[in-house]
Amino acid sequence: MTGNGAAVLLAGLGGAAAWWAGYPAGAPIGLAAALLLLVAAAWRIGVTGPTRLTFTVDPGAVHRGDVVTAQLGVECTARWPGTVHATVAVLGDPRPATLPTAGPPVRLTRTANRRGHLESAVLQPRRIGPLWIAARRVTPPPPVHTTVLPRRWPFAAAAPSSPTDDDGEASARAGGPVFAGLREYAEGDDIRHIDWAASARAPTGPWIVRHRVLARVAAIRIVLDPTRPADPATPADPSDAAGGPGAADRFETAVDIAYSMAHATARGTGAPPTVVTVLDGRLAAPEGIAAIGDVLARVAPASTPGGLAAALRHAGRTRGATTVVVSAADPGGPLDAAVLFRVGRPERDARRHGRTLVVDVPDLPAVARAWAAVVAR
């Protein structure tokens, strides 16, 4: 019985009690309630045959930001019509739904905003009779699982490998940063990279620094920093704007970046890409797009320190490979990596910190531009 049915029953009992106590006005109320309850009982008896729900969610695997479509249909052989009411949770987002037993299926669309292996289900379906007085439970269909992968951004393909770079530096053969040209000094650049001869030719102009980029390499190891970022973003130095996107948003962007870089690496070098990170407290180094997508769909920021150091040690075991770190936190001191992308910071030119090129980027489009300038040359 529904809430309406309980209210009708109570009204009928009250009317009957009033009539019994000598109030004639209670008789019509009791009779009307009895009539409604008889209609509900007849509907319950007349509903013969099973009511079967069908539930699908397509596609089964999407990227974050894509749209999925859920379809809920009813197969019913009962003689009397009715409606089915249920709560439909698509990708974990529950919303009420109503559909007639003899009508077309109901389509629901949702945007996949969360990564992971998400479940969609029909909760507490009921077939409701006339005036919402009577109801019958309906067996829910089995839940459907959808894999939501990180967002994929169109990064330029990584440069193919070559034995040495155009300038012939030894660091090119090892996959390290190499000289790419001159540019104006920007706040935060290492003063050791100032080209004094070029700066002297323009005594009234800005200082000139040597701009370095990543050499062409045979393999790229992408390291996703598993450290939970602070909230809000801590400025890298006084020249950075205060604040920034929240910690959760910055980590999601970092995961999207690592996934997009893996696709770009696979297209460019031809070698299976590898992403090193920490999953469920254990080091994970999936190789290949499918394995990387499975791990990055489930990775979460870790609150315990040491994950980045362990990932860098593992990535450094591959001789001749270049390590690219993507971090939503502030790793701090020098890293054993060729490039460090710091996510959630105002965009600026790459600068060198020790042997590492440090690139500050606020979002995916900025990373794509920096990737094209520093790696995919």
N, C-alpha and C positions, 0 to 999 in steps of 0.2 A: 504494500500500500504506500502511496505517495503522501507527501505532506498535505496536498489538497484532499486526499481521501480521508486522512485522519481528521481534518477540520470538518468535513461533511459528517463523519460519524459522530463527532462531539456535538455538532449542531443538532443532529437528529436526536441524540440522547437528551440534550437539553430541552428540545421542543417537546419530546414525549414526557419528560419529567414535569414540564410546565403544564401540559394538558392534564396529566394525572393529578396535579395539585389544584386544578380548578381554573386554569387560565386557558380559555378556548383558543387564544392566538397561537398557542404552542403547537396545535394540531397541524396547521398547514406547514409549519417548519419541519416537523417530524416526518410528514408525508413526503415533502419534497426531498428531504435527505434520504428517505428510504428508496424513493424512485431513482435517485442518482446512484445509490449503492447497488440497486438491482441492475442498472445499466452497466456499471463497472463489473459486476459479477458475470453478467452475460458476455461481456467482452472477454473476460478471462477464460470463460468456458469455450467461447467461440474461436479463440486463437488456437488453432490447431496447426501442426506442422512446425518444423524447426525454423528458426531465424538465424541465418549464418552471415557473419560479417567477413568481408575481404579487405585486406589492408596491404598496400604496397607503397614503397618509397623509392623513387628513382632520381638520379642514378645512385648506384651503391657506393661509389667513391667520388668525392668532389674535393676541390680546393677551397680553402677558407675564402669567403666572399662570394662563392657560387650559390646558386639557388637550387633547392631540391623541391620536388613535387610529391606530395603524399596523396593517395587516392583511397577513399573509404567508401565501400559499396555494401549493399544489403541484398541478400538472397532470401526471399521469404515466400512460403506457399500458403500462408494463413488467409482465411476468407475475409477477415475484417481488416481494414487499413489501420495504420498507426504511424508513429514516428519513433525513431531510435535516437536517444540522447546519450552522449558519451563525452569524456574528456580525451582529446587526442593530443598526445605529447610527441611532437615531431622534433627530432634532434634535442630532446630534453626540454622542449618549450611547450608546456601544457596549455591547451585552450579548449573551450567547450565547442561542441559540434552537434548539429541536429540535421537529420536527413530522413525523408519519408521512406517507408518500406517498399513502395512501388515506384520510386523515382530514380533518377540517374545518380551515379556515384558523386560524392563530394570531393572536390580537389582543394588541397591546401598547399600553399607555397611558403617556404621558409628560407631565409638566408643563413648559410652555414658560417657562423661567427666564431665558433669554438672548435679547436682541433680535438682529435681523438676518435676512438671507436664509439660512436654515440648510438644510443638506442631510441627507437621510436615505437610507441605502443598505444593501444586503445585501452583506456582505463574506465572501469565501472560502466560498461554499456548497459542500457536498459531500454526496453520497448514500452512506450507510454501510450495509454489508452485515451479515450475521449475525456476532455476536461481535466486531464492530468489526475484523475482519481485513482486509477489502477496502473500497475506497472509489472513487467516481468523481466527478470534478469536474462541477459544474453551472454553466451560464452564469448569472451574476447578472442580475437585472432592472435596468433603468435606474434611476438615483437619482431621488428626488423632492425638490423644493424647497418649503420652507414659509417664509412671511414672518411673523416674530414682531414685532408692533408693540409700542410701549410700553404699559404698563398704563394703562387709562382709569378714572379715578375720577369719580363723579357730582358735578361742580361745578355750582353754581347758574349759570343763564344770566346773562351780563353785561347790565347795565342798558342799555336802548335809548338812543339819542342824543336830546338835547334842546338847544335853542339856549342855554339857561342853566340853572344849578341853582336850587334853591328859594331859596337865600339871595342869589342875584343877584350873586355875586362875579365879577369879571372872570376870575379863574383858572378858573372853571367853563367859560367859553366856550372857553378854551384847552385844556381837558382836564386841568388840574392839580388838586392837592389842594385841597379846600374844607373849611370849618368844618362839623363834624357834631355837636358837642356838647361837654360838659365831662366830665372823668373825673379820678380821683385820680392824682397823680404816681407814676410808676414809675421805678425806678432805670434810668438810661440815657436818659431823656427830656431834650430840649434845654430848658434853663432859660428860653430866650427864649419858650417857649410857655406859661409859667406865667401863668394869669389871676389877677393880683394882687387884683383887686376881689373875685372869687369866693373866693379864698383868705382874704381879710381877714374875710369873713363867718363863717368858722369858724376862729377864732384857735387853737383847741386841736387842730384836726383836721389832716389831711394837706393839702399843697398841691394846688391844682386846676389842671389843664392843659387847653388847648384841643385837642380831639380832631379830627383832620382825616382825611378819606377822599377817595377818587378821585371826581372829578365824572363825570357821565354824558358819554360821548364818542361820536363817530361811528365811530371806528376804534381798535383796540387793536393795537399791535405787541408781540409777545412775543419777548424776547431770551433765548436760552439761553446762559449763560456757558460757553464751551468750555474754560475753564481747568481743568487737572487739580488737584483739591483735595488739600490736605495730608492725611496720615494719621498719627494720628487728627485729628479736628476740632479746630481751634484755637479756644479760647474767644474770643468777641467782646469780652468785658470781664470783670473779676473776678467779676461776678455770675453768669456762665454756669458751668454744671457742666463740669468738666474731661473731656476725652476726647469720645467720641461714636461714631457708626457709622463704619465704614471708608470710605475714599475712594471705592472702587468702588460701594458701596451708596448713598452720598450722591449720586453722579453719576447712578446709575440712577433714584433718586427724583426728581432734578431733571428728567430727561428725561420721566418719567411726568407730572410736574406741568405741564411745557410742553405736552405732548400733550393733557392733560385741559383745560387753559386754552383751547387752540385750539378744542376742541369747544364749550366754554361760550361762547366769543366768537362762534362761528358761530351758535349758537342765539339769542343775545341781540341783537347788533347787526344781524344779517342780512347783514353784509358778509363776504366771504371772509376767514378768518383768515390771519395771516402770522406765521411764526416765523423769526427771524433767528439764525443760529449759524454755526459753521465746520465744514465737512465735508472731510476729506482735505486740509487746509491751505488750502482756498478758502472764501470767504464764500458762504453758502447762505441764500437767503430764499424758501423755498417758500410758495406761496399756495394755499389750499384744503386740505381735510382729507386728500385722497389724496396730494397732493405732500408735505404735512407728515409724514404717516405714513411715506412712503418715505425721507425724509431722516432723521427721528428714529430709524428702525429701524437706521440704519447709523452714526449719529454716535458719536464716541469722544472722550474728554477729550484735549486737546492740552497738550503740555508746554511749548510756546513761548508767550511772553507776547504781548499785543497783540490777541488775538482778540476779547475783549470790547469793547475800544475801537473796533475796526473794525465790529463788529456794531451798536454804539450809533450810530456815525456814519451807517450805512446806514439804521437805523430812524428816525433823526431827519430824514431827507429828506422823509418824508411829512408834509405840513403838516396840523395839526389832529389828528394821531394821538397817542395816549397810549402811552408805552413802559413795559412791565412787564418787569423783569429777574428771571430765575430763576437763582440761583447756588448751586452746592455748594461754591465756594471763598469766600475773603474778598476782595471787589473792592477794599477799601481806601477811598480818599478819595471825595469827592462824585461822583455820577454824573449824567449828563444823562438822567434817567429819572424817571417819576412814582412808581413803586413798585418796591421791591427785596425779593424773597423770598429770604432766606438759609436754605438747607436744611441740616438736620442739627444744629440748635441748639435749646436749650430754648424752648418756646413762651412768647411774651410779647406784650403789646399793641403795636400799631403806634406808632412814634415817628418823628419827623422828623429827618432829617440833611440840612441844606441844603434843597433843594426836593424831596427824595426821601423818601417814606414807607418806612421800613425795618421789615420784618416778619420775625421769627425764627420758624421752624417746624421741628419735628422729623420730620414724616412727612406723608403724603397727607391723612389726616383733618384734621390741624391746618391744612393749607393750604386745604382746602375751607371750613373755618370762617372763616379769615381772608379768603379770597376773597369769601365771602358778606357779610362785614362791611365790607370796604374797597372792593370793586369792584362786586359784584352787589347794589346797594342798591335 
